Amino acid sequence: MENLLLLSVSLNTDIFEANLINIVLLVVLLFNVVGDALKTSMLERKEKILSGVQDAEQRLNEASERLAEAKTQLEQSKLVIDKITADKEETRRTLAFSNGTRVQEESVRRADSAKLAVMYKKQQVLREVKEQVSTLALTRVITTLKDDLTLDKHLAIIDNGIARIGGQ
C-alpha cells in the first residue's frame, strides 16, 4: 500500500493535453491574480466615464441656460432696436416739420424785411424828389423873380407884407 500512496509524477509527452492543461492553468491563474486588479481598474474607469458624462450633462445644461439667456437678450435687443428705429423716424418727422416751419418763418421774416426796406427806400426817394422839386421850384421862382421883378414891384410886395403883419 505504500506504493499506492506514492504519487507518480511523470512527464506527459502529449503536446495537446499538456498545452490544454497549461492554458487552463494560465487562465485560472490570470483570472485570480489579474482579475481583481482588472476589476478595480474597470470600476475606476467606469467612475471616470460616469463623472465625465455627468460633467458633460452639467455643461450642456449650463450651455442651454446661456443659450436661453442669449435668446432673451437678443429679443430684448430687437425690441430696443425697433424702439430706436421708431424714435428715429419720429425725430426725423419732427425735425422735418420743425425745419419746414423754421423755413416758412424765415421766408415771412425776409419778406417783411424786404417790404420794410422797399418802404424805407420809397420814403427816401419821395423825400429826395420833394427836395429836388422844392429846389427846382425855388430856383425857378428866384430866376423868375430876378428876371420879372423890378425894384418897384419888390418894394410893393415888401410893403404889402408889412401891412399884413401890422394889420393883424
Disulfide bonds with the S-S distance in Angstrom:
none
